[in-house]
């Protein structure tokens, strides 16, 4: 007679320890790797082969394909990685995650307590954060094997129960096996852990009869599909491309599952995998997991472009600016969560890209408002007001993200960058306010029936060209030179303002312009001068903190700048 309750409690204890150990090991390895790992992932993914290798290597190192996939989604959202690069990384992540199952298959449970004890002592005897993380990783690895022994010993008596045999015998077709795998991994949030549980069944006394390789293989496919859920959730609320990146992971595993399901009926796939380790069922499960991911990558790698196109069809572009919808393109709430996989440096890049959008809008509004003084219209005023509302929205949202990010532990360099971004955002918002002021002068001139003299209108035209050149310096210059170039431009604006004031007094004395028009023009010159001050503040903050340039990513940056130029051109028409 099987004593069920002690066996179930042992199984639950083993599974709890197993899941917690995997989490501790993965988290500790990520801490050891640090932000440099994220930089490698962001920079070394241009080539598809290299991208797969980097994704596999990083996942093998940090023991979490979910973490790698979430990082890839974050990079896409921040504009550091395109969808093709993200796909290569995701393919590699699927391969790298197999190392856990391969290690478990060695069944070194007899030595596991010693490894766990050594890692625990290492944690207790050191105060250094990095060394403690190394100890945690070692202890976590040891506890993984301890947990496997607990689950294996608990499953031995349970596997003799008729009801347990009936449950597993009911998994008699691919569809049911895949569904079981998906549900299971959604609950435990780790495909590696799911394969580990299957291996524990295989290593139990009656494991070979409890579940066969044919049954396990489809559960494993389901585990791979279910593990995409975290990346999909991480993409919610982000940019359209971030949503697509999350969908890439899901689509890749679904297509791989379809391919292997068809292959199962046409080819002796299970027999081939079984032949690799005929007397080791646990190793067979690990090998099936590895073969699925490696083969899926090799088969689908040449068709990466088609997969990206398919994802774009599934997740089409949204209206965004064309429909007047205010939204964040590069930031999403997951970036400022305590457990975010993205990292501070990537958050800073996303903030810079979002601020670049804000700068383009404010710069465009400045040009349009000055042009309105020359040629005003209701349509132009409406566009200026709508753009100013968008600038205010971005200022509020970006400030929210910066203020929340500042509460996290970060390096001195990142803290300086965050402070600089906060200062830059405020100065761009003030640029928008001055644009609104100038647009108001255009309305005032029109309402009072006043006109500027031809010479004053010529000076206004020069202001348009100067402000355009100034904010293009901010968008296109590197941090090392932007403050120098902007200081020269700010001095030019000051000199122009002084000259124009003298010209204004001369025109007033000669009676060329009226007193009311001169007052309005004088206020406009004050706003023009203040614009130069704010632009210089932006350049100095960017240079002092060594921020990257405020140029948006090539895929979207050209669109943003074109929109800015288009608005200016429309204002001239």
KASULNOR-V792301 format. One record per run of one state. SS is the DSSP state (H for helix, E for strand, - for the rest). FROM is the first residue (numbers start at 1). LEN is the number of residues. If there is no record, write none. Layout:
ss->(SS	SS)
from->(FROM	FROM)
len->(LEN	LEN)
This chain:
ss->(-	H	-	H	-	H	-	H	-	H	-	H	-	H	-	H	-	H	-	H	-	H	-	H	-	H	-	H	-	H	-	H	-	H	-	H	-	H	-	H	-	H	-	H	-	H	-	H	-	H	-	H	-)
from->(1	4	34	35	44	48	63	65	79	83	97	98	105	109	126	129	159	162	170	174	189	191	204	207	211	213	227	229	236	240	267	269	277	281	315	320	324	333	337	344	375	378	406	412	448	454	477	479	511	515	545	554	573)
len->(3	30	1	9	4	15	2	14	4	14	1	7	4	17	3	30	3	8	4	15	2	13	3	4	2	14	2	7	4	27	2	8	4	34	5	4	9	4	7	31	3	28	6	36	6	23	2	32	4	30	9	19	1)
